[in-house]
Amino acid sequence: MEREQLTGVVIISLPDDPAKGKTITAFTLSDTIINHFPPPPPASAAAAAAPSPAAPPSEAAAWGPDVSWRAKRAIASVLGLSFLLFSVWVCLFTEAPVQLLSSPENDGRPRRSSVILPLYSKSQGQEITGGQGSSSLVAGVKLSSVSTSNSSAVIPIRGNLLPDGQYYTSLFVGNPPRPYFLDVDTGSDLTWIQCDAPCVSCSKGPHPWYKPTKSKIVHPKDSLCQEIQRDQNQGSCDSCNQCDYEIEYADRSSTMGVLARDELQLSMSNGDKPNFKFVFGCAYDQQGQFLKSPTKTDGILGLSSAKVSLPSQLASQGIINNVIGHCINSGANSEGYMFFGDDFVPNWGMTWVSSENGLTNFHQTQVLRINYGSKHINKEQKGGNAYPAIFDSGSTYSYFPDEAYFSLISSFDYGSHGLILDDSDPLLPVCWQGSSVRSIEDAKRLFEPLILHFGKRLLILPTTLTIPPEGYLIINKKGNVCLGILNGREAHGESAIILGDISLRGRLVVYDNVQRKIGFVESDCVKPKNPRNFPFLL
């Protein structure tokens, strides 16, 4: 069978700046030998020359057409390798291929800039001082020396899940901007800051209380005021001059205050630092856990899908697409980040499940089955109903429904590993002590991963979330290994699965409120990766 002949190779080189045009280099291969030497002498001169004996055929000539084919194949290999190296260089150092491989409107939404915020473990962070160009210290890392990604700062902060069990970021509010540490809470609607309005019941936080002026108070006729009061079943007040609110949380803690509107300074991924107006809670009366003093934070950062949440407000002003993501390292020295917008959402490798908000603003989906290793720990629900599963970064631990919780505990074969139950921990009722377990690394060898089944993709491929032992176990102060999953019915009266920080660490979690889906992928959470740096892996 005759081989196909390679006739030519074309290489298109794209510069960093597409406006500078492109370079096209073409190579043509042919069986016709092109003579680049001077023409032979005239026929008369050739006739005068003495004839020479015929030379024997050379070794190359004896090979025949194989030499030409091998030469062509060698040239093609060199050109192919050169093109591959050039492609790798383009992937790493330019963004031009993205402009060719993907259109800005390929998902039906406009391209907007994104915001990156660092996540701090409350037990490790020290106060950040505001101001342009300041060099502040957070857990031993200078802000002036942090790495950047797409002109946005990514700050490595180390901490641990205990003793505080919460992560916070810093927002700059007001003019001039002042820093406030806020707990990152995907289960809360309203962002609020402790406020001197005056303060009735507040705890001492890391920063002075926010002090509003009369012009900052939101009027009851404001659409966001009506939205939050409608969610709280409060009627409108025609004679009121301010928008009051009261929020009660699952642990019976509560906060009360008035809505305020002030400037928020954000560092966008394009390098800009504009100020935006946003509505938040000026909280002057806290109860329950919020009264623990001194506290490590100044309030709550509400990141649900509600209209009053911060990402929804930014999206309604056209600042970002309504997408958020957070990533918390699973190691002993935790570090993490979060972002607003979709610039840093991976284009490949993510597992996506549909987000079903229902009557609430939670980031919620459905779990059909739970496995401990290869063992099913939940029975089929009556009527084929699945467990609601809520992704809640404001919760330290995870929660299972009553039946699944006790079935999980009975699945642990702790006795064969020399472990003894210990119920002395006031917060974590299921703990084990034993000489064979001194760290989470030891516990990982004795326990199986948990696997949550969400359904199937394309009716064939299962959609699952695997939670390794370090995602549901923790070593307490006594050195015992404890179950970081609690009984949801006893704690909150809930029959839903709640995935808290302990189970969300070690992965990037993305909440796409535009396409109504939740995605996750394992990550070291050191810094966000711009998917435009990997155009050939789209």
N, C-alpha and C positions, 0 to 999 in steps of 0.2 A: 504493500500500500504506500503510495507516495506521501511523503511528509509535507505538511504545510510549511511554506517558507516565510520567515520573518522578513518583512519588507521595510519596516521603519519604526522608529520610536519618537514620540513627541513628549517633551517635558515642559509643563507650564509652571513657572515660578511666580509665587505671589509674595509681594513685600508686606511688611507690617502695616503699612498704610495703603489701603486699597485705592486711594485717590492717585497714587503714584503709578497706577497701571500694573501690567504684568509682563513677564518676559517669557517668550515662547522659543524653545530650542528644539530643533528637529534633527534627527539622525536617519539617513536612508541607507538601507542595506540592499545590495543587488548582486546578482551573479556576474554582471558586466564589470570588467576591470577598467577602472578609470586611470588613464596614464597621465601622471603629472610631470613626466620627464620631457626633455626637449625632443622634438620630432626626429626620426631617423634621417641619415644623410640621403642625398638624391640617389636615384637608381644607377647613374653613371659611376658615381664614386663607389657604390656597392659592388658594381661589376668589376672594377679595377682591383678590388681587394682580393687577396688570395683566399680560396675556399679553405675552410678548416674542417677537420674531421668531425663527424657528428658526435656530440657528447652523449654519454649514456643517460638514460632517464634518471632524474634525481629521485631521492626517497619520497619527497613531498609529492612529486608528480605521480609516483607509483601509487600513492594513496588515492588518487582520483578525487571525486567530488566530496568524499568524507571530510577532507581538510577544510573545504569551504564551509560545510555544515557545522563542524566543530568550532571553527573560528566565529561563525555567526552566533552560535550558542554561547560561546565565551563572552562575546561582546554584549549579547542580550543580558547575560547574567550580571555583568558589571554594571550595565545601565539600570537593570532592575534593582540591584543593591543600592546604587546611588540614589535612585528615586525613593526607595524605602527609607534610607537615612535622611533624605531631604524631607520626607513626610513626617518622620519623627521630630526633626528639628522644627518644622512648622507647628506640630502639635504642642511642643513645649514652649515655644517662644513667640508665637503669633496667634492671633484670633481670626485671621482671614478665612480659614476653611469653614468656620461656623457660619459665616455670611453666605457661603455657598450651599452648605448642607442643611441649614435650617432657616426658616423664615421667621421673623419676629412675631408674626401673627399665626404661627402654625397651630397654636392651641386655642385660637379664638379670643385671646385677650392681649391687650397692648403691653409692650415691654416698659417696665418702670424700674427705677433703682431700688436697691434693698438696703436694709440696716442691719448691722451686726452688733450684738450686745454680749459682753462676757457674762458668764455665770460664776458666782462666788459661793463657796461653802460658808455658811454663817459663822462657823466656829473659827475660821481662818482669816477672814477679811479684816483689814484695818481701814480707817476712814480715808476716803478719797477727797482730796481738796479740788474744788472746781477751778475754772480759769483756763484760758488758752495757753498751751505750751507748758503747763505745769508738769512737774515730775513727781508724781505721788507714788506711794508705796502700798501695794496690796499683796499680802502674803510673800513679801520679799521680792516682788517683781516690779521693776520700775516701768511706769506707763510710757516713759519717753523712749524706752528701748524695746518695745514690743514689736512683733512682726506684723506685717500688714498683708491683706489680701484684697486686691481690687480697691485699694485706697481706704479700706476699713480696718480698724485695729482689732486684732485678736489677742486677748490677754490670757496667758496661761496662769490659772489660779489653782492651788492645791488645797484639798480639805478632806473630809470624810463624811459618811452618812450620819454617824453619831458624833457628838451628843445632840446636836440641834436638828439634824435630819431635814434641812431645807436648803434650797439654793436661791440666791437672789442676784439681781443685776442692778445697775445704777442708771437712773434717769436724771436728766438735768432739766429742772422746771423753773419758770419765772424769767424775769429780766431785771438784773443780770441772772443768768442761770445758776441754780443751786442744786447740788447733788442730793439724791434720796435713794436709799437702798430699799428695793421692793422685792418681796417674795414672788417668784415666778409661778403663777397659778393658772393652768389651763382649765381649771374647773370653776373659775370665778368670772363674773361678767364685768364688774366695775373695778377700775383702778382707784385706790384711795391712799391718801397720805395723812398721817396724823397732823392735826390742824389746831392752831391757836385761834379759836373763833368766838369766844375763848374756849379753852379746853376744859371739859367737865371731868373726864376720866381718861387719862392718857398715860402711857408708860414712857420712861426715858429711853429715847432711841439714839442712834449714832449721830444724828444731825438735829439742829433746832427745828421745832415744829413749823410747818408752813403757816404763814400769816396772810390771809386774804385781805384785799381791799373790797369796798362795796361794789366797785365796778366789775370785779371778777365773779361775783355771785350769779349763778344761772337763774333765769326767770322761770317760773312754773309753766309758762306757755311754750318753752323751748321743747323741740321734738324729742330730744334725748331725755329730758326730764319726764315727759309723758310716757316715754318708753320704759324707763326704770320703775316709775310708779305704777304702770299697768302690770308689770311683772310682779310687783309686790301687792297687787290688789288694792292700791290706794287711789282714792278719788282725787280729782283735780281740785285745787283751791283757788278760786277766782280772786280772793282778797289777799292771798299770800304774796310776799315779795321775794321769796326764796324757794328753792326746790329741795325739800327734805327727803331723806331716805333712811331706811334701816335694813340691815342685812344680818341674817342669822346663818351660821355655818353648821356643818354636820356635827361638829364636836360641841355644839351649843354655845360657842363663842359668838359674839355679835359686835357690830359697829354701827354707829349712828352719826349722821352729819348732813351737810348740805353740798349740793353740786357747785363746783367752781369751774371756770374756764381760764386757762393761762397758757403761756407759751411753752413749748417743748422743743428742746434742741436735740437733733439727731445727726449722727454722722452717716451720710449716705455712701453707698458703694462707689458712686462716681466722684467722691471726694468733697462734695458740698456739705455744708453744715448749716442748713436753713433752720429757721424757727417756725413751728406750726402751732396753731391753737388746738387744744384738746380739752375735753370735759373729763373731770375726775372728781372723786369724793374728797371733800374737806372734812375729815373724820375727827370729831371732837369728843366722842363718848365710846370707849372700847370696854368690852367685858370678856370674861373668860380667859383663854390662853393669851389674848392680846395684851393683858395687863401684866404679864410677867416682865419684871423690870430688873436690870436694864435689858432691853431687847436689842437684837442685832440688826433689825430692819426698821424702816420708817412706815411701812404699809404693804399693800398687796398690788401686784401687777396683774390685772384681769385679762386673760387671753382666751376666753371662750369665743363662740361664734356670735354672741349677742351684738346688737347694733352699737351698744355703749362701750364695748370692749375697745382697747386701744388699737389693735390691728384693723378692726372694722371702721373706726373713725379715720385712720390714716387712709384706708382704701376708699372711703366715701369722698375724701378730698383729692383723690387721684394721685396720692403720693406713692403708694405701693399697690401691688396686687394682694388680695386678701389671703396671704399664705404666710405661715409662721413655722419655724422649726427650732428644736432645741436638742442639744447633745451634751450628756453628762458622762464623764469618764467613769469606768467601773472600778478603777484601781483604788488602792488605799489613799493615795493623794489625788483626790478628784479634781478635775478641771473641766471646763465646759464653755459653751457659747450658745447663743440663740440668735435668730435673725428674723426680721420682718421682710416680706417680699419673696420672690421666687428665683432670684439670681443664683442662689446656692443650693437649689434642689437638684439632686443627681438625676441625670437623664437615663441612667441604667442602674441595675442592681437593687432597686427599691422593690419592696413588697407592698402592694396597695390593697386596701380594703375600703369598702364604701362607708361613708360617715352618715349615720342616721340620727339626726338631731331630734326628731319627734317633737314632743311638747317642751323640751328643754333645750338649752344652748350648749349642752355638753358635747365634747368630741367623743362620740359614741358609735360603736358598731355592734355586731352580733357574733357570739362564740357558740358554735354548734357542739363542740366536744372538747374535753380536757383529758390529756394523758399525763400520767406520771411514768416516764420511760415508755414502755410498751403497754402499760396497763391503763384502761379507761377508769377514771375516777368519778365520772358523773353519769347517771342513768339518763335514758332518753326522757326528755321533757314531755309532759302531757300535751297532746295536740301538736307535737313537733316544734314547740317554741324553743328558741335559743336563749341563752343568757345575754342580757345587755352587758357590754363591756365598755367602761369609761376610762379614757386616758387622762389621768389627773396628776399633773406635776406638782400640785399643791398638797398632795398627800405623801407623807413619808413612806408608809408601808402600803402593801397591796391588800385587797379584801376579796374573799370568795363568799358566795352564797352558803347558807348553812349546810346543806347537804353535801356540796362539793368540798367544803372545808373539812368536815369530819371524815369524809371518804379519803381525802388526801392524807390526813394524819394517820389513818389506819393503814395506809399503803407504805409507810416508812418502816423498813426493817432495821430499826436502830438497835434492837437487842442483840442481834448477831454480830454487831460491830463493837460491843462492849459499852454502849451508851446507856445512860440512866436518865429518866425524865427528871427535870428540875423546874418546879413552878414558882420559884422565888422571885422571878423578875416581875416588877409591878406593871410593866408596859407590855411585855411579850410573854404570854401565858404558856407557850410551848417551847421549852428549852431542853437541851441534853448536855450532860457533863460526862466526860470520859477522857482517859489519858491518851486516847488515839486521835483526839481532835484538839489542836492548838491554834489553828488558823483556818481561814476559809479554804485555803489550798488543801488542807487535810480533809475538810468537809466535802469538797468536790469529788473526792474519791469514793465517798460513802453514799452519796445521794445521786438520784437521777434527774435529768432535766424535765421541766414541765413544758408541755406542748399544747398551745391553744389552736384549735382548728376553726377557721372562719368560713370555710366553704371550699369551692374548687374554681380554678381559673380554666376557662375554655372547656368546662365540664369534665376535665381530666386531671389537671395539675392541682394538688392541694395547696391552699393558702394557709400558712401556719405562722405562728410566732413562738419561737423556742426560747424559753427562759432557763438559763443554766442555773446550777445550784447557787452560785454567787448572786443571782438575781432574785432569790427568795430566802436566803439564809444570811445571818449576821452574827458576829461574835460580840457578846455583850461585855459589860465592864468586869464581870466575874470570870470571863474567859470561856463561858459556855456558848455553844452554838445554838441559836434561836431561830425559830420560824418567823420570817418577816411577812407572813401572810396572816391576816386576822379574820375573825368571823364577822362578816359584814352585817349580819342581822343583829348581833349583839352590840356592835359598835355604833351602827348608824340606822339600824332597822331596814337595811337595803338588801334586796335580793339580786343585786347586780355584781358583776366583777369590776373591781376598781384597780387599775394598774397604777401604782404610785412610783415614786422616785426609785425605790429599791429595785423594781423590775424594769424600769425604763433606762437605767444606766447602761453604758456601753453600746449605745446605738443612737443614731440620728433619727428623730421622730419628726415628721412633717405633717402639718394640718393644712390641707388645701380647702379653704372655705369657698373657693370659686367652683371647683369641680366636685366638691363635697366628697372628699376621700381623705384617708389617713394612710401615711406611708412610713415604713421603718426599714433600716438597714444597719448592720453592725458597723461600728466606727470607733476609732481611738479617741475621737472628740478633741483632738489637739487644736485643729483649726478647720474652718470650713473650706471645702474645695470647690472652686468655680468650675462647673461642668463645661464651660467654654474652653477650658484648657485641654479637653480630651475629645476633640471633634470626631475622631475616627472610631470612637466607642459609643456613639449615640445610638 
